Amino acid sequence: MKNPDTPLQQVRERIGRACKVARRDPADVTLVAVSKTHPAEAIEPLLREGQRVFGENRVQEAQTKWPALREAWPDAEVHLIGQLQSNKAEDAVALFDCIHSLDRPSLLKALVKAMDRAGKRVPCFIQVNVGEEDQKGGCAPGDLAGFIARARDAEIPLAGLMCIPPLDIEPAPFFAFLDKLARDNGLTGRSMGMSGDYETAVMLGATHVRVGTALFGARG
Ligand SMILES: *Cc1c(COP(=O)(O)O)cnc(C)c1O
């Protein structure tokens, strides 16, 4: 009997199937393995299987886990997917290869300053509050065009747009909305879709899916 697929193989297979349905090239979809809360010992098997892009939601946690892992796997990439406080901008610029949560002018300012100091530019996704939820981070859709213009003026490399749709309702309309906002603003990247809905996101244009539970199991 054939060995059962690993979770990573299963997720990749499902991304491949969604791409086929949508007539998309799987090479245009980056799987971001969300390793937040999981220790290095849980991350290493995925690295050995060839996974290279990971997502963390806290600066401090990433600082404790990733320097050693990067030494062993120098081509691994770590993306920040969680909210970022302006006072952590410098640490974030030093540590991450990409930031998915640029969502407000004060953070833009802090990131520009940190990038200028570090002499490097870290690509950023602008997070959009697609459900216009009070408690959620993200730029309001109505403020997006102005915010993108400010980021472009500041020479922040924009990777695209990111969203976390409201919980417990069908996410497809929100993914389609983010896709349209990206298109209207001339941006290629769409960071959308998590364990429960990444295939839907791929069919609606996701270029980056952020998958944790389906790869690592439930978080403690
Ligand atoms: C935790 C998290 C994910 C991954 O969620 P899963 O449901 O475990 O796949 C994706 N995006 C963000 C912003 C997260 O915080």
The ligand as a Tripos MOL2 file, in Angstrom:
@<TRIPOS>MOLECULE
LIG
   15    15     1     0     0
SMALL
NO_CHARGES

@<TRIPOS>ATOM
      1 C1         -3.3080   32.0480   12.3120 C.3       1 LIG1
      2 C2         -3.4890   32.7610   11.0410 C.ar      1 LIG1
      3 C3         -3.6390   32.0440    9.8330 C.ar      1 LIG1
      4 C4         -3.7020   30.5300    9.7440 C.3       1 LIG1
      5 O1         -4.9290   30.0720   10.2280 O.3       1 LIG1
      6 P1         -5.3350   28.5190   10.1070 P.3       1 LIG1
      7 O2         -6.8100   28.5490   10.2360 O.co2     1 LIG1
      8 O3         -4.6620   27.8280   11.2560 O.co2     1 LIG1
      9 O4         -4.8750   28.0200    8.8090 O.co2     1 LIG1
     10 C5         -3.7290   32.7850    8.6570 C.ar      1 LIG1
     11 N1         -3.6890   34.1370    8.6640 N.ar      1 LIG1
     12 C6         -3.5430   34.8440    9.8030 C.ar      1 LIG1
     13 C7         -3.4970   36.3180    9.7290 C.3       1 LIG1
     14 C8         -3.4440   34.1830   11.0200 C.ar      1 LIG1
     15 O5         -3.3070   34.9000   12.1420 O.3       1 LIG1
@<TRIPOS>BOND
     1     1     2 1
     2     2     3 ar
     3     2    14 ar
     4     3     4 1
     5     3    10 ar
     6     4     5 1
     7     5     6 1
     8     6     7 2
     9     6     8 1
    10     6     9 1
    11    10    11 ar
    12    11    12 ar
    13    12    13 1
    14    12    14 ar
    15    14    15 1
@<TRIPOS>SUBSTRUCTURE
     1 LIG1         1 GROUP 0 **** ****
